[in-house]
Amino acid sequence: MKIYIRKKFSGKRLFIGFMGIGGTGYFTIKHLIDNLEGVERVGIIDTSYIQPIASFDGERVRFPIEIYAKNEDIFLKIDDVPRGWRGNELIKNLIKYFKAKGIEEIISVGGLTKNLQEDTSDTVRIVYNSYWSKKTPYRLAPKNLRIYGPLAMTLLYSELYRIPAISILAFSNDTMIDPMAVSQAINVLNEMFGYRLSTEELVEAAYQIDKIIRGIDEYSEKEDKNIYT
């Protein structure tokens, strides 16, 4: 892994998310980067462990792994994490790097299957490691919850390297991108860290997706009935 620093930066909090359930973690971090005023790209990470993926945002090419920063906050955008030991090694090296940079907290975001949701007011749960000491008003994830993939590796290596870490898990649709889950995660980050990010566009996108799905379901039901007429 090689780090290309475009601008000197320092920070105490690292925000990270991945393309897991509902795309919640990845799109939450992307929303922070795209909408927080003053966020700048400060570094690019090159590694042979990731797929050759590039994206174009209308102004420039974005690399698969980029470092963004604003004041004390660092945001790590990761488009893709390979499966197996390569992904584990990638997350391990990233956390070691940011530990050496002086990171004091790691805040990760992910999705949690709605099968575990008790009611509509139950929107997010949290998981934290033994070094996290700050009190939060949010409910803990269900006991014996199994966490997989890069989010799990983030929590495990944070524990090994003695970095206080918390993971915000928003209940998400596990079959498609879930803008409503992203909005719930953003609301928690707004409360925890004093951000003032709007979630109106995310909520509207969620309503539009729900409207389309309901339309498809109604059409399917109508077609099924016509079979027997």
C-alpha positions in Angstrom: 0.0 0.0 0.0 1.3 3.4 -0.9 -0.1 6.8 0.3 0.0 9.8 -1.9 -0.5 12.9 0.2 -1.8 15.9 -1.8 -2.1 18.3 1.1 -0.8 18.0 4.7 -3.6 17.1 7.2 -4.1 16.0 10.7 -7.2 14.8 12.5 -8.5 13.1 15.6 -11.6 11.3 14.2 -11.7 8.9 11.3 -15.0 8.3 9.5 -15.3 5.2 7.4 -18.1 3.2 5.7 -18.4 0.4 3.1 -20.8 -0.8 0.4 -22.6 -3.3 2.7 -26.3 -3.7 3.4 -28.3 -1.0 1.7 -25.0 0.7 0.7 -25.5 2.6 3.9 -21.9 3.0 5.1 -20.5 4.0 1.7 -23.2 6.5 0.8 -23.2 8.0 4.3 -19.5 8.8 4.0 -20.0 10.0 0.4 -22.8 12.3 1.6 -20.5 13.8 4.3 -17.7 14.4 1.8 -20.0 15.9 -0.9 -22.1 18.1 1.5 -19.9 19.2 4.4 -18.5 22.6 3.7 -14.7 22.8 3.7 -14.0 19.1 3.1 -11.0 18.6 0.8 -9.3 15.7 -0.8 -5.9 15.4 0.8 -4.6 12.0 -0.2 -4.9 9.0 -2.4 -4.2 5.4 -1.5 -2.8 3.0 -4.0 -2.9 -0.8 -3.4 -2.9 -3.9 -5.6 -5.6 -5.4 -3.4 -8.5 -3.4 -5.0 -10.3 -3.7 -8.3 -9.3 -1.3 -11.1 -12.3 1.1 -10.5 -12.4 4.8 -11.3 -15.4 7.2 -11.2 -15.9 10.6 -12.7 -17.9 13.2 -10.7 -18.3 15.7 -13.5 -15.1 17.6 -12.6 -12.4 15.0 -12.0 -11.6 11.3 -11.8 -12.0 9.8 -8.3 -9.8 7.0 -7.2 -11.1 3.9 -5.4 -9.6 4.9 -2.1 -9.3 8.6 -1.2 -8.7 10.6 2.0 -10.7 13.7 2.7 -10.3 16.0 5.7 -11.9 19.0 7.4 -10.4 20.3 10.6 -10.2 17.4 13.1 -12.2 15.0 10.9 -10.9 12.6 8.4 -13.2 10.8 5.9 -12.0 7.7 4.1 -13.9 6.9 0.9 -13.5 3.3 -0.2 -15.3 2.2 -3.3 -14.5 -1.5 -3.0 -12.9 -3.9 -0.6 -11.8 -7.3 -1.9 -13.0 -10.5 -0.2 -10.9 -12.7 2.0 -7.4 -12.1 3.3 -6.7 -9.2 0.8 -9.6 -7.2 2.3 -8.5 -8.0 5.8 -4.9 -6.9 5.1 -6.1 -3.7 3.4 -8.2 -2.7 6.5 -5.4 -3.6 8.8 -2.9 -1.5 7.0 -5.3 1.5 6.8 -6.0 1.4 10.5 -2.3 1.1 11.3 -1.6 4.1 9.1 -4.2 6.3 10.7 -3.1 5.1 14.2 0.4 6.4 13.3 -1.2 9.7 12.1 -2.6 10.2 15.6 -6.3 9.2 15.1 -8.0 9.0 18.5 -11.4 7.7 17.4 -12.9 5.7 14.6 -16.5 6.1 13.6 -17.8 3.5 11.1 -21.2 3.4 9.5 -23.1 0.3 8.2 -26.4 -1.2 7.5 -28.4 -3.6 9.7 -31.1 -5.9 8.3 -34.6 -4.8 8.9 -35.4 -8.4 10.1 -34.0 -7.3 13.5 -36.0 -4.0 13.6 -38.6 -3.9 16.4 -40.8 -1.0 15.1 -40.6 2.0 12.8 -39.1 4.2 15.6 -36.2 1.7 15.9 -34.0 3.3 13.2 -30.3 2.7 14.3 -28.3 0.6 16.7 -24.7 1.0 17.8 -21.7 -1.3 18.5 -18.5 -0.1 20.1 -15.3 -1.6 21.3 -13.9 -1.8 24.8 -11.9 1.5 24.4 -15.0 3.6 23.6 -16.0 5.5 26.7 -18.4 8.2 25.5 -22.0 7.7 26.4 -24.6 7.8 23.6 -28.4 7.7 23.8 -28.7 5.1 21.0 -29.7 1.5 21.6 -27.1 -1.3 21.4 -27.2 -3.8 18.6 -28.9 -7.1 19.5 -26.8 -9.4 21.7 -24.7 -12.0 19.8 -25.1 -10.0 16.5 -22.6 -11.3 13.9 -20.9 -8.6 11.9 -19.1 -9.5 8.7 -16.7 -8.1 6.2 -14.7 -4.8 6.3 -16.9 -3.3 9.0 -16.1 -6.3 11.3 -12.4 -5.9 10.4 -12.6 -2.2 11.3 -13.9 -3.0 14.8 -11.5 -5.9 15.3 -8.4 -4.0 14.3 -9.5 -0.9 16.2 -9.6 -3.1 19.3 -6.2 -4.6 18.6 -4.6 -1.2 18.1 -6.4 0.3 21.1 -8.3 2.9 19.2 -11.8 3.9 20.6 -14.3 2.9 18.0 -18.0 3.0 17.5 -20.2 1.7 14.6 -23.5 3.3 13.7 -25.8 0.7 12.2 -28.9 2.0 10.4 -31.7 -0.5 9.6 -31.6 -0.9 5.9 -33.1 -2.7 3.0 -30.8 -5.6 2.3 -31.7 -6.0 -1.4 -31.2 -2.5 -2.7 -29.7 0.9 -2.0 -31.5 2.5 0.9 -31.5 6.3 1.0 -33.7 6.4 4.1 -31.1 4.4 6.0 -28.4 6.8 4.9 -30.6 9.7 6.2 -31.0 8.0 9.6 -27.2 7.6 9.9 -26.7 11.2 8.9 -29.1 12.3 11.6 -27.1 10.4 14.2 -23.8 12.0 13.0 -25.5 15.4 13.1 -26.4 14.8 16.7 -23.1 13.3 17.8 -20.7 15.7 16.1 -22.7 18.9 15.6 -23.0 18.7 11.8 -26.0 20.4 10.2 -26.4 18.3 7.1 -29.8 18.2 5.4 -31.3 14.8 4.6 -34.3 16.2 2.6 -32.9 14.8 -0.7 -32.2 11.4 0.8 -35.7 11.2 2.2 -37.2 12.3 -1.1 -35.2 9.7 -2.9 -36.4 7.0 -0.5 -40.0 8.1 -1.1 -39.5 8.0 -4.9 -38.0 4.5 -4.7 -40.9 3.3 -2.5 -43.4 4.8 -5.0 -41.8 3.0 -7.9 -41.7 -0.3 -6.0 -45.4 0.0 -5.0 -46.3 0.8 -8.6 -44.5 -2.4 -9.8 -46.2 -4.5 -7.1 -49.7 -3.1 -8.0 -49.0 -3.8 -11.7 -47.8 -7.3 -11.0 -51.0 -8.0 -8.9 -53.1 -6.7 -11.8 -51.4 -8.8 -14.3 -51.7 -11.9 -12.1 -55.5 -11.3 -11.9 -55.8 -10.9 -15.6 -54.4 -14.4 -16.2 -57.6 -15.9 -14.8 -60.1 -13.6 -16.6 
